[in-house]
Amino acid sequence: MSRGKGVSVLNCRVLDLSDHRGQMAGALLADLGADVILVEPPGGSRARDVGPFVAGREGDPEASLWFWSYNRGKRSVVLDLDDSQDQQRLRDLAASTDVLIESDGPGAMPARGLGPDDLAAVNPGLVYTSITPFGQTGPKAGWAATDLIISAAGMLSNVMGDEDRPPLRIPLDQCFLHASAEAAVAALIALRDRKRTGQGQHIDVSAQQAVTQATQSATLCHLYNSPELLRMSGGARLGPFRVRLRSPAADGYVSATILFGESIGPFGARLFEWMHTQGGCADSDLEIDWIHFVEGVITGRIPPTEYERIQQVAADFTATRTKADLLELALEKRLLIVPVTTVADVVESPQYTERDFWRDIPTGSIESVRYPGPLAQFSATPLDISTPPPSVGEHTDEVLAEAISGTAAPVSDALVAVANASHRDPSLPLADVKILDFMWVMAGPGSTRVLADWGATVVRVESSHKVEAARTIQPFLNNEAGADNGGLYQNMNAGKLGITIDISKPESRDLILDLVRWADVVCESFSPHALQNLGLSYDDLRAVKPDIIMASSCLFGQSGPLSSLAGFGTMGASMSGFYEMTGWPDRDPAGVFGAYTDYVSPKFLSAALLAALDHRDRTGEGQYIDLSQAEASMAFLAPAVLDYNVNAHLPDKLGNDHPAMSPHGVFASAGEDCWIAVACESDDQWRALCAVIGADGAAGWSWLRRSRRWRALCGVIGADGLAGLGVDERRERADEIAGLITAWTSQRDGVEAHDELQAAGVPAHAIANSEIMTGDPQLAHRNHFRNVAHGTNGTMWVEGTRFAMSRSSDGISHGGPTYGEHTFEVLEQLLGYDADRITELAVAGVLE
């Protein structure tokens, strides 16, 4: 099961039937130690057709760098799933499998007799995991979709790009990677449920729902009666605020995070104090209200133009320094300034080398290919990332022989009793898991939120004296700032218990250690070694709970030259390589939206925690997990990293173009700043598009008959031959074709247009904002938005889970906790403290 690599953190067998839309799920499980068998059709997986390729080997199924990125560590078997004999072989394999992953269209696998119910008859314990654009059921279940379409439907495109041009997507396909990571986490949750019930189930993952995580809860703006988040090159617009996340440097660009509140404001204050010593700002700038600035603007005490002025003062200063000088300054002074890096900068950074992150693996005919390394560092079970991706069918005979001989029997899960989890329904899949959560903002809390959704008891520790930054970030309920009004905080912390502890008090240590004795997992996202300085290191924790699992999640990990960099996901996005590639060829990079690594890394931490729990169940051994958000997020950048390492090629800024599809873009629809994404993967889809927009009769459209320019354009393209253009010809005439599409879409509402195009089989979707998301019938069908109970506001809206399970229901019923909302419940019910002990803590100032 562990592929001969010693003790693995995860012990299970996976059948991966997916293509490029799902293979990252199997890759994540393989990295954690699972035996992953890639089932490919004759000729190889569709993922082998996806570029980039080894230079000079374009189209070679053994030279796709995309395939290499998401299939290392797997074994390959070739089966034709439309052939009855191979269908039976798959059933034989499924009988000894723990998890199956597939990314075919809804209904395709059942039509072959290989659906969830069919294989459950063979193996009742099978966790059958399906990844589709919109989910298995609902009004959009059968819709055609590419990465561009999901980016539009999931609202990600709406928040990226220049405000005077169409919304953008990240040019390295990301949306199905988000879905794949969710699928891996979901499968691990279902496997844990199987230990209690002995039963598997069907997991239904929606890529549209998965990618909404990358909007930083901006999907909630309309429901919160808060201004829409709008795109802006190098930043974002929200109400009166234009947040710059790109500033000039003497030799390129940096990201200088200028925000406010008790958690982030002091960083800005330190920057301006230092700038003042260098003559970079006026004396009056030392009086900026860094803590209550947002409230001042909302109430009218501070003019909105003041924020733009402050950012410009900072930008004028950064323009006089190099990127390296500013990074050195940030490390020395604890400032929020980092360079905007290229993929080359990432690959050559000493941070990753010092942490031994890269893995040199012989691949194909190349003696050594440098791959991104493990998703995290595990103290007891280091991840072995050394096996190259397989050639087509390389292990067919081996795998089929195992199935026949019975040597691949499934892992036997001993049924376990569910521990009392206080307020949680004992039937929930993770009802036996107890987590002590010291995380904050998004990357950390997002990882434990999904575990809380599915039953884990999560005790969240906060301090009212150091306000959690997520409480200060829009959208706010009715656009009113307040500790309990922030949508991001509610979304990241729904379902958790809240306790306030002043951990700086010496008396707090015994309380925290009692919570550690109660917990299975302790998570923290402080600066490296902060808990160690309080006597709460991993060694301290395991002294009182030998099998405790502890995870630390910060921007660059616990070691290396950048480990001391105080940072947020906005900085991770800037230093990850995603930022530079996202934009128009003729302009400065627009960049990915916001704190992109904060949207990616939570999925990897969730998976790491679940795998560590599986290892502890089997061995009784806990361990320490050091997760660098930048390293974990590298999985989403892997094809570009390999392209640079193998071909010395850096990704180009493409706007919305695509190297293999045409047309592929975002076009104006009726209304102010309204858009629709349209893509054609095949000639059939192109012909269908031509039929819908009336291309054959375009020259005679009545409302344009007087336009000589229009008639000339139709003549140039050739109306009769338009539908017959191949993809290369379409790419050559991309501007002309864009004009034809825009002439049709600009006269129609985006939702009406995508309904008409999808009815013809054309991948299309309106660029969704939060209002469109709120009214999306597919998201309503999936119960994506939840109105849940809340301690001070009565109810609050949060997003639901990104996947559904056939047998288990999630437990989302409450929003994020108010300060200390569950302090007495935690102390009395979970720890068994009496009134005298609680009084002692209160008198000592431990309970805020």
C-alpha positions in Angstrom: 0.0 0.0 0.0 2.8 2.4 0.8 4.7 1.6 -2.5 7.7 0.3 -0.6 8.5 3.7 0.8 8.4 2.9 4.6 5.8 4.3 6.9 3.3 6.6 5.2 1.2 9.2 6.8 -1.8 7.8 4.8 -2.5 4.2 4.1 -5.1 3.6 1.4 -5.6 2.6 -2.2 -7.0 5.1 -4.8 -8.3 4.5 -8.3 -7.9 7.7 -10.2 -10.1 7.7 -13.3 -10.0 11.5 -13.7 -8.3 13.7 -16.4 -6.8 17.1 -16.1 -9.9 18.2 -14.2 -9.3 15.9 -11.3 -5.8 14.5 -11.2 -4.5 16.9 -8.6 -6.7 15.1 -6.1 -5.0 11.8 -6.6 -1.6 13.6 -6.6 -2.3 15.1 -3.2 -3.3 11.7 -1.8 -0.2 10.1 -3.5 2.1 12.7 -1.9 0.6 11.7 1.5 1.4 8.1 0.9 -1.6 6.5 -0.8 -1.2 3.9 -3.5 -2.8 5.8 -6.4 -3.6 3.9 -9.6 -4.2 6.1 -12.6 -6.7 4.5 -15.0 -6.1 5.8 -18.5 -8.0 5.1 -21.7 -6.1 3.6 -24.7 -3.6 6.2 -25.9 -3.4 7.9 -22.5 -5.3 10.4 -20.4 -6.6 13.7 -21.8 -4.2 15.4 -19.4 -1.4 14.2 -21.6 -2.7 16.6 -24.3 -2.4 19.6 -22.0 0.6 21.9 -22.3 3.1 23.1 -21.6 5.3 20.4 -23.1 9.0 19.6 -23.1 10.2 21.9 -25.9 10.3 20.2 -29.3 7.9 17.4 -28.1 4.6 19.3 -28.3 1.8 16.8 -28.5 3.9 13.9 -27.2 1.8 12.1 -24.5 4.9 11.4 -22.5 6.1 15.0 -22.5 3.2 17.0 -21.0 4.5 19.0 -18.1 0.9 19.4 -16.9 0.6 15.7 -16.7 3.9 15.4 -15.0 2.9 17.9 -12.4 -0.2 16.0 -11.2 0.7 12.3 -11.7 4.1 11.7 -10.0 4.0 8.9 -7.6 1.1 7.1 -9.4 0.9 3.8 -11.2 -0.7 3.7 -14.7 -3.1 1.0 -16.0 -4.8 1.3 -19.4 -8.5 0.3 -19.5 -11.2 1.1 -22.1 -14.2 1.8 -19.9 -16.5 1.5 -22.9 -15.4 -2.1 -23.3 -17.3 -4.7 -21.3 -14.2 -6.8 -20.4 -12.3 -3.7 -19.1 -15.4 -2.6 -17.3 -15.3 -5.9 -15.4 -11.6 -5.4 -14.7 -12.4 -2.0 -13.2 -15.0 -3.6 -11.0 -12.4 -6.2 -9.9 -10.0 -3.3 -9.0 -12.8 -1.4 -7.2 -13.4 -4.4 -5.0 -10.0 -3.8 -3.3 -10.0 0.0 -3.4 -10.7 2.6 -0.7 -11.3 5.7 -2.9 -12.3 6.2 -6.5 -11.9 9.6 -8.2 -13.5 10.5 -11.5 -14.2 13.7 -13.5 -16.6 12.5 -16.2 -19.8 14.3 -16.9 -22.9 13.6 -14.7 -24.4 10.3 -15.7 -21.5 9.1 -17.8 -20.2 6.5 -15.4 -23.6 5.1 -14.4 -24.3 4.7 -18.2 -21.3 2.3 -18.3 -22.5 0.3 -15.3 -19.7 1.9 -13.2 -21.6 4.5 -11.2 -21.6 4.9 -7.4 -24.4 2.4 -6.9 -22.9 -0.1 -9.2 -19.5 -0.1 -7.5 -21.1 0.0 -4.0 -22.6 -3.3 -4.8 -19.0 -4.6 -5.4 -17.5 -2.7 -2.5 -19.8 -1.1 0.1 -16.9 0.7 1.7 -15.8 2.5 -1.5 -15.6 6.3 -1.3 -16.6 7.3 -4.8 -15.6 10.9 -5.6 -16.9 12.8 -8.6 -15.6 16.2 -9.8 -17.7 18.2 -12.2 -18.1 21.8 -13.2 -21.4 22.4 -11.4 -22.2 19.2 -9.5 -24.0 16.0 -10.3 -27.5 17.5 -10.2 -29.3 20.8 -10.6 -30.2 23.1 -13.5 -26.5 23.6 -14.6 -25.3 20.0 -14.0 -25.0 19.3 -17.7 -23.5 22.6 -18.7 -20.3 22.7 -20.7 -17.5 24.4 -18.9 -13.8 25.2 -19.1 -11.5 26.8 -16.6 -12.6 30.2 -18.0 -16.3 29.4 -17.5 -15.9 28.2 -13.9 -13.8 31.3 -13.2 -16.8 33.4 -14.4 -19.4 31.3 -12.7 -17.5 31.2 -9.4 -17.0 35.0 -9.3 -13.2 34.8 -9.5 -13.0 36.6 -12.8 -15.2 39.5 -11.5 -12.5 40.5 -9.0 -9.5 40.3 -11.3 -8.3 42.7 -14.1 -8.1 46.3 -15.2 -11.3 48.2 -14.6 -11.3 49.6 -18.1 -11.0 46.2 -19.8 -12.8 42.9 -19.5 -12.4 40.8 -16.3 -9.5 38.4 -16.3 -8.7 34.9 -15.4 -5.4 33.4 -14.1 -3.8 32.1 -17.3 -2.6 28.8 -15.7 -5.8 26.9 -15.3 -6.8 27.0 -11.6 -10.4 26.2 -11.1 -10.4 22.5 -11.3 -7.3 22.4 -9.1 -9.4 24.1 -6.4 -12.0 21.4 -7.0 -9.5 18.6 -7.0 -8.0 19.8 -3.6 -11.6 19.9 -2.2 -12.1 16.3 -3.5 -9.1 15.0 -1.7 -10.2 16.6 1.6 -13.7 15.2 1.1 -12.4 11.7 0.4 -10.4 11.8 3.6 -13.4 12.9 5.6 -15.5 10.1 4.1 -12.7 7.6 4.9 -12.8 8.7 8.6 -16.6 8.3 8.6 -16.1 4.8 7.2 -14.1 3.8 10.3 -17.2 4.3 12.4 -19.9 3.1 10.0 -18.1 0.6 7.8 -19.8 2.3 4.8 -18.5 4.3 1.9 -20.5 6.9 0.0 -20.6 9.1 -3.0 -18.9 12.5 -2.9 -20.2 15.2 -5.3 -17.7 18.1 -5.8 -18.7 21.3 -7.6 -15.8 23.3 -9.2 -18.0 26.4 -9.2 -18.5 26.1 -5.4 -14.8 25.3 -4.8 -13.5 28.4 -6.6 -15.7 30.8 -4.6 -13.2 30.3 -1.8 -10.8 32.5 -3.8 -13.1 35.5 -3.6 -12.3 36.1 0.1 -16.0 35.9 0.9 -16.9 38.7 -1.5 -19.7 36.3 -2.6 -21.5 37.5 0.5 -21.6 41.2 -0.4 -25.1 41.3 -1.8 -26.5 39.2 1.1 -24.7 41.5 3.6 -26.1 44.7 2.0 -22.5 45.7 1.4 -20.9 47.3 -1.7 -19.8 44.9 -4.4 -16.1 44.1 -4.6 -14.9 45.4 -7.9 -11.7 44.7 -9.9 -8.8 47.0 -10.1 -5.4 46.4 -11.7 -3.0 45.6 -8.9 -5.6 45.6 -6.2 -9.4 45.8 -5.6 -12.2 48.3 -5.1 -14.7 48.0 -2.3 -17.1 50.9 -1.7 -15.0 54.0 -1.2 -11.7 52.1 -0.8 -9.3 51.4 -3.7 -6.8 48.9 -2.2 -3.4 48.9 -4.0 -1.6 45.7 -3.8 1.0 46.6 -6.4 3.4 49.5 -6.0 6.4 50.6 -8.1 10.0 49.8 -7.1 13.2 51.0 -8.7 13.6 47.7 -10.6 10.0 46.4 -10.9 7.1 46.0 -8.5 6.4 45.3 -4.9 3.3 44.6 -2.9 3.0 47.1 0.0 0.0 46.2 2.2 -1.5 49.4 3.5 -4.5 48.4 5.7 -6.0 49.3 9.0 -7.2 47.8 12.3 -5.6 46.5 15.5 -3.9 43.6 13.7 -2.7 45.1 10.5 -2.6 48.9 11.2 0.6 48.7 13.3 2.5 47.5 10.2 1.5 50.7 8.4 2.4 52.8 11.3 5.9 51.3 11.5 6.4 51.9 7.7 5.5 55.5 7.9 7.6 56.0 11.0 10.6 54.7 9.1 9.7 56.6 6.0 9.6 59.8 8.1 13.2 59.2 9.2 14.2 59.1 5.5 12.2 62.2 4.6 9.6 60.1 2.8 6.5 61.5 4.4 5.3 64.6 6.3 5.2 65.1 10.0 1.4 65.0 9.9 1.5 61.5 8.5 2.7 60.3 11.9 -0.9 61.1 13.1 -2.7 58.7 10.8 -5.4 56.7 12.7 -4.2 53.3 11.7 -6.6 51.5 14.0 -9.9 53.2 13.4 -9.4 54.5 9.8 -12.1 52.4 8.1 -14.7 53.3 10.7 -13.6 57.0 10.2 -14.2 56.8 6.4 -17.6 55.0 6.8 -18.8 57.5 9.3 -17.5 60.5 7.3 -14.9 61.6 9.9 -12.1 60.9 7.4 -12.5 61.7 3.6 -12.3 58.7 1.3 -9.5 60.4 -0.7 -7.2 60.2 2.4 -6.7 56.5 1.8 -5.6 57.1 -1.8 -3.2 59.8 -0.6 -1.6 57.5 2.0 -1.1 54.8 -0.5 0.4 57.2 -3.0 2.9 58.5 -0.4 4.0 54.9 0.2 4.2 54.2 -3.5 6.4 57.3 -4.1 8.7 56.0 -1.4 8.9 52.4 -2.7 9.7 53.7 -6.2 13.0 55.0 -4.9 14.2 51.6 -3.6 15.0 48.3 -5.2 12.9 45.2 -4.5 15.8 43.5 -2.7 16.3 46.6 -0.5 12.6 46.8 0.4 12.5 43.1 1.2 15.5 43.5 3.5 13.8 46.4 5.1 10.6 44.4 5.6 12.5 41.7 7.4 14.4 44.1 9.6 11.5 46.4 10.5 8.6 43.9 10.3 6.8 45.6 7.4 4.3 44.3 4.9 6.4 44.9 1.7 7.5 42.1 -0.6 8.6 41.9 -4.2 6.3 40.9 -7.0 8.2 37.8 -8.3 8.4 35.8 -11.4 8.4 32.0 -11.6 12.2 32.3 -12.1 12.5 34.3 -8.8 10.5 31.6 -7.0 12.6 28.7 -8.4 15.9 30.5 -7.5 14.9 31.8 -4.1 17.2 30.6 -1.3 14.2 30.1 1.0 13.1 26.9 -0.8 16.6 25.6 -1.2 17.4 26.0 2.5 14.2 24.2 3.4 15.1 21.4 1.0 11.8 21.9 -0.8 12.7 20.9 -4.4 12.8 17.3 -5.5 15.0 16.2 -8.4 13.3 13.2 -10.1 14.4 11.4 -13.3 11.5 11.7 -15.7 11.2 10.1 -19.1 14.4 10.7 -21.0 15.4 13.6 -18.8 18.0 12.6 -16.2 16.7 15.0 -13.6 13.6 17.2 -13.4 13.2 19.6 -10.5 9.7 19.4 -9.1 7.9 21.3 -6.3 8.3 19.2 -3.1 6.0 18.0 -0.3 2.9 20.0 0.8 4.2 20.1 4.3 7.0 18.8 6.6 5.8 15.9 8.8 8.0 15.1 11.8 7.1 11.4 12.1 6.3 10.5 8.5 8.3 12.7 6.1 6.6 12.7 2.7 8.5 10.7 0.1 8.2 12.7 -3.2 10.6 10.7 -5.4 8.6 8.6 -7.9 8.3 10.0 -11.4 5.0 10.1 -13.3 4.2 6.9 -15.2 4.3 6.3 -18.9 1.0 5.2 -20.5 0.0 1.8 -19.1 3.4 1.3 -17.5 1.9 -0.8 -14.6 -1.1 -2.5 -16.3 0.1 -6.1 -16.0 1.3 -5.5 -12.4 -1.9 -3.9 -11.2 -4.2 -6.4 -12.9 -2.2 -9.3 -11.5 -2.6 -7.8 -8.0 -6.4 -7.7 -8.5 -6.5 -11.4 -9.6 -4.2 -12.6 -6.8 -6.0 -10.7 -4.1 -2.7 -9.1 -2.9 -4.3 -5.7 -3.0 -6.9 -6.2 -0.3 -8.5 -3.0 1.0 -7.3 -1.5 4.3 -9.5 -2.9 7.1 -10.9 0.0 9.1 -11.7 -1.1 12.7 -15.1 0.4 13.8 -14.5 3.0 16.4 -16.8 4.6 18.9 -17.4 8.3 18.6 -16.2 10.3 21.6 -18.6 12.8 23.2 -18.2 16.0 21.2 -20.5 18.1 23.3 -22.6 20.2 20.9 -22.1 18.1 17.8 -24.3 15.5 16.2 -22.6 12.1 16.8 -23.6 10.9 13.3 -21.5 13.6 11.6 -18.4 12.1 9.8 -15.8 13.9 12.1 -17.8 13.9 15.3 -14.9 12.2 17.1 -12.3 14.9 16.2 -11.4 17.6 18.7 -9.3 20.6 17.5 -7.8 23.5 19.5 -7.5 26.3 17.0 -5.1 29.3 17.5 -5.4 30.3 13.8 -6.4 33.7 12.4 -7.5 35.5 9.3 -8.1 33.0 6.5 -5.5 30.5 5.6 -5.6 28.8 9.0 -9.2 29.2 9.9 -10.3 28.1 6.4 -8.6 24.7 7.0 -10.5 24.0 10.2 -13.8 25.5 9.0 -14.3 22.5 6.6 -13.5 20.1 9.5 -16.1 21.9 11.7 -18.6 21.7 8.8 -18.4 17.9 8.9 -18.6 17.5 12.7 -15.2 18.3 14.3 -15.5 20.1 17.6 -13.2 23.2 17.1 -12.4 25.4 20.0 -11.2 28.7 18.7 -8.9 30.8 21.0 -9.0 34.5 20.6 -8.0 37.6 22.5 -10.3 40.7 22.6 -7.1 42.8 23.2 -5.7 41.8 19.8 -8.5 41.9 17.4 -8.6 39.1 14.8 -7.9 40.8 11.4 -10.7 38.9 9.7 -13.2 40.8 12.0 -12.0 44.0 10.4 -12.3 43.1 6.7 -15.3 43.7 4.5 -18.0 42.8 3.6 -19.7 44.2 6.7 -23.3 43.6 7.5 -25.2 46.7 6.3 -21.8 48.2 5.6 -21.3 48.8 9.3 -17.9 47.8 10.7 -18.0 45.8 13.8 -16.3 42.8 15.4 -19.3 40.5 14.7 -20.3 42.0 11.3 -17.5 40.9 9.0 -18.5 38.3 6.4 -14.9 36.9 6.1 -14.8 36.2 9.8 -18.2 34.5 9.8 -17.4 32.5 6.8 -14.0 31.2 8.1 -15.3 30.4 11.6 -18.8 29.1 11.3 -19.6 26.2 13.6 -16.7 26.8 15.9 -16.7 27.4 19.7 -15.1 30.6 20.8 -13.1 31.2 24.0 -11.1 34.3 24.8 -7.7 33.8 26.6 -4.9 36.2 27.3 -2.1 33.9 26.5 0.5 36.4 27.7 -0.6 35.7 31.3 1.5 33.0 32.9 -1.7 31.6 34.5 -3.0 30.8 31.0 -0.5 28.1 30.4 -2.2 25.5 32.6 -5.5 26.2 31.0 -4.1 25.8 27.5 -2.4 22.6 28.4 -5.7 21.2 29.7 -7.2 22.1 26.4 -4.3 20.2 24.7 -5.1 17.2 26.8 -8.7 17.4 25.6 -7.7 17.9 21.9 -6.6 15.5 19.1 -5.1 18.4 17.1 -3.6 21.8 17.9 -3.3 24.3 15.1 -1.6 27.7 15.2 -0.6 30.4 12.7 1.5 32.7 14.9 4.9 33.9 13.8 7.5 31.1 13.9 8.5 30.1 17.5 6.0 32.5 19.1 4.3 29.6 21.1 7.7 28.2 21.9 8.6 31.4 23.7 5.4 30.9 25.8 6.4 27.4 26.8 3.9 25.9 24.3 6.1 24.3 21.7 5.3 20.9 20.2 7.7 19.3 22.8 5.8 21.0 25.6 2.5 19.9 24.2 3.4 16.3 23.7 4.8 16.1 27.2 1.2 16.3 28.5 -0.4 14.6 25.4 2.1 12.2 23.8 -0.1 11.5 20.7 -1.0 15.1 20.1 -0.9 16.3 16.4 0.3 19.9 16.1 0.3 22.0 13.0 1.9 25.3 12.4 0.8 27.3 9.3 2.5 30.5 8.3 3.6 32.2 5.1 7.0 30.7 4.6 7.2 28.0 7.2 9.2 27.7 10.5 12.7 27.9 9.0 14.6 29.6 6.2 15.7 33.2 5.5 12.1 34.3 4.9 10.5 32.5 7.9 10.6 35.7 10.0 8.7 37.7 7.4 5.5 38.9 9.0 3.0 38.3 6.2 -0.5 37.8 4.9 -1.7 36.0 1.8 -1.5 39.2 -0.3 2.2 38.9 0.1 2.2 35.2 -0.6 0.3 35.9 -3.8 2.9 38.5 -4.8 5.8 36.3 -4.0 4.4 33.1 -5.5 4.7 33.7 -9.2 0.9 33.9 -9.9 0.8 37.7 -9.8 3.3 38.5 -12.6 1.6 36.2 -15.2 -2.0 37.6 -14.7 -2.6 40.5 -16.9 -2.6 42.0 -20.4 0.4 41.7 -22.7 0.6 45.5 -23.2 0.2 46.5 -19.5 1.6 46.1 -16.1 0.5 42.9 -14.4 -3.0 43.1 -13.0 -2.2 40.3 -10.6 -4.3 37.7 -8.9 -7.0 38.9 -6.6 -6.1 39.5 -3.0 -4.5 36.9 -0.7 -4.4 34.1 -3.3 -2.2 31.7 -1.3 -4.7 32.0 1.6 -7.3 30.6 -0.7 -5.2 27.6 -1.8 -3.2 26.5 1.2 -6.2 25.7 3.6 -7.1 22.7 1.5 -3.6 21.2 1.9 -3.6 21.8 5.7 -7.0 20.1 6.0 -5.7 17.1 4.1 -2.5 17.0 6.2 -4.5 17.0 9.4 -6.8 14.3 8.3 -3.9 12.1 7.1 -2.0 12.6 10.4 -5.2 11.5 12.2 -5.3 8.4 10.1 -1.6 7.7 10.9 -2.3 8.2 14.6 -5.3 5.8 14.5 -3.1 3.1 13.0 0.1 3.6 15.1 -0.8 5.7 18.2 1.8 8.2 17.1 1.2 12.0 16.9 3.4 14.4 15.1 4.3 18.0 14.2 3.4 19.5 10.8 5.2 22.5 9.5 3.1 23.9 6.6 4.4 26.8 4.5 1.5 28.4 2.7 3.9 29.4 -0.1 5.1 25.8 -0.5 1.7 24.2 -0.3 0.3 26.7 -2.9 3.2 25.7 -5.3 1.1 22.7 -6.3 -1.2 25.1 -8.2 1.9 26.6 -10.0 3.6 23.3 -10.8 3.3 23.3 -14.6 4.8 26.8 -14.8 7.6 25.7 -12.5 8.4 22.7 -14.6 8.2 24.8 -17.8 10.9 27.1 -16.4 13.0 24.2 -15.0 12.8 22.1 -18.2 12.5 24.8 -20.9 13.7 28.0 -19.2 10.4 29.5 -20.3 8.4 31.9 -18.2 4.6 32.2 -18.5 3.4 35.0 -20.7 0.7 37.5 -19.9 -2.2 36.3 -22.1 -5.1 38.4 -21.1 -8.0 35.9 -21.6 -6.4 34.1 -24.6 -5.7 30.4 -24.4 -3.0 28.4 -26.2 -5.3 25.7 -27.4 -8.8 27.2 -27.5 -10.4 29.8 -29.7 -12.5 31.8 -29.3 -11.7 32.1 -25.6 -12.5 35.3 -24.0 -14.8 37.7 -22.0 -17.2 39.8 -24.0 -19.4 42.7 -23.2 -23.1 42.0 -22.4 -25.9 44.5 -21.9 -25.5 46.8 -19.0 -22.8 48.8 -17.3 -19.6 46.7 -16.7 -21.4 43.5 -17.5 -19.6 40.6 -19.2 -19.9 37.0 -20.4 -17.2 34.4 -20.8 -17.3 32.2 -23.9 -14.9 29.4 -24.9 -14.8 26.8 -27.6 -12.9 23.6 -26.9 -13.9 21.9 -30.2 -15.0 22.6 -33.7 -18.5 21.3 -32.8 -18.8 24.0 -30.1 -17.5 26.6 -32.6 -20.1 25.6 -35.1 -22.8 25.7 -32.5 -21.7 29.2 -31.4 -21.9 30.4 -35.1 -25.4 29.0 -35.3 -26.5 30.8 -32.1 -25.1 34.2 -33.0 -26.3 34.0 -36.6 -22.9 34.1 -38.1 -24.1 32.8 -41.5 -26.6 35.6 -41.8 -24.5 38.2 -40.0 -24.1 40.6 -42.8 -27.9 41.0 -43.1 -28.7 41.7 -39.4 -31.4 44.4 -39.6 -30.1 46.5 -36.8 -26.6 46.7 -38.4 -27.6 46.9 -42.1 -26.5 50.5 -42.3 -23.0 49.8 -41.0 -20.6 49.6 -44.0 -17.8 48.5 -41.5 -19.9 45.6 -40.4 -20.7 44.4 -43.9 -17.0 44.7 -44.8 -16.1 42.6 -41.7 -18.5 39.9 -42.7 -17.0 39.9 -46.2 -13.4 39.6 -44.9 -14.3 36.6 -42.7 -16.5 35.0 -45.3 -20.0 34.3 -43.9 -20.4 31.0 -45.7 -17.1 29.6 -44.4 -17.1 31.0 -40.9 -18.4 27.9 -39.2 -15.8 25.9 -41.0 -12.7 27.7 -39.6 -10.3 25.4 -37.7 -8.8 26.5 -34.4 -5.6 27.9 -35.9 -7.6 30.0 -38.4 -9.8 31.1 -35.6 -6.8 32.2 -33.6 -5.5 34.2 -36.5 -8.8 36.0 -36.8 -9.4 36.3 -33.1 -10.1 40.0 -33.1 -12.6 39.8 -36.0 -14.4 36.9 -34.3 -14.5 38.8 -31.0 -16.3 41.6 -32.9 -18.9 39.1 -34.1 -19.4 37.7 -30.7 -19.6 41.1 -29.0 -22.1 42.3 -31.5 -24.4 39.5 -30.3 -23.6 39.4 -26.6 -23.8 43.2 -26.1 -27.5 43.2 -27.0 -28.3 40.7 -24.4 -28.3 40.3 -20.6 -25.4 38.0 -19.6 -27.6 35.4 -17.9 -30.0 35.3 -20.9 -27.1 34.9 -23.2 -25.4 32.1 -21.3 -28.7 30.2 -21.1 -29.1 30.4 -24.9 -25.5 29.4 -25.6 -25.5 26.6 -23.1 -28.7 25.2 -24.6 -26.7 24.8 -27.8 -23.7 23.2 -26.0 -21.4 26.2 -26.0 -19.4 26.8 -22.9 -20.5 30.2 -21.6 -21.3 32.0 -18.4 -22.0 35.5 -17.3 -19.3 37.0 -15.2 -20.9 36.7 -11.8 -20.9 39.3 -9.0 -22.4 38.6 -5.6 -25.9 39.6 -6.8 -25.7 37.1 -9.7 -24.3 34.5 -7.3 -27.1 35.0 -4.8 -29.7 34.4 -7.6 -27.9 31.5 -9.3 -30.3 28.6 -9.4 -27.5 26.1 -9.3 -26.1 27.5 -6.1 -29.6 27.5 -4.7 -30.0 23.9 -5.6 -26.7 23.1 -3.9 -27.7 25.0 -0.8 -24.5 27.1 -1.1 -25.6 30.1 0.9 -26.7 29.3 4.5 -28.5 31.6 6.9 -27.4 30.4 10.2 -27.8 31.4 13.9 -25.6 34.1 15.3 -24.9 35.2 18.9 -25.4 39.0 18.4 -27.1 39.5 15.0 -29.7 36.7 15.2 -28.7 35.2 12.0 -25.8 35.6 9.5 -25.1 34.4 6.0 -22.2 32.1 5.4 -21.2 29.9 2.5 -21.9 26.2 2.7 -19.5 23.3 2.0 -18.1 22.9 -1.5 -19.1 19.2 -1.8 -22.0 17.0 -0.9 -22.1 13.5 0.4 -24.7 10.9 -0.5 -25.1 9.4 3.0 -23.8 12.1 5.4 -25.1 15.6 5.9 -23.0 18.6 7.0 -23.5 20.2 10.4 -23.5 23.9 9.4 -25.9 25.6 11.8 -24.1 28.6 13.5 -22.0 31.5 12.4 -18.6 32.4 13.8 -18.5 32.9 17.6 -18.6 36.2 19.3 -15.9 37.1 21.8 -15.9 34.5 24.5 -19.3 33.2 23.5 -18.6 29.6 24.6 -16.0 30.2 27.3 -18.2 28.7 30.1 -19.4 25.8 27.8 -15.8 24.9 27.0 -14.5 25.2 30.6 -17.4 23.4 32.3 -18.5 20.8 29.7 -15.3 20.0 27.8 -12.7 20.5 30.6 -14.9 19.8 33.7 -13.8 22.9 35.5 -15.9 23.9 38.6 -16.9 27.4 39.5 -13.9 28.0 41.8 -11.4 27.2 39.1 -13.2 29.4 36.6 -13.2 32.2 39.2 -9.5 31.9 39.7 -8.9 32.3 36.0 -11.1 35.3 35.8 -9.5 37.0 38.7 -6.0 36.4 37.2 -7.2 38.1 34.0 -6.8 35.0 31.9 -10.4 35.0 30.6 -11.0 38.2 28.7 
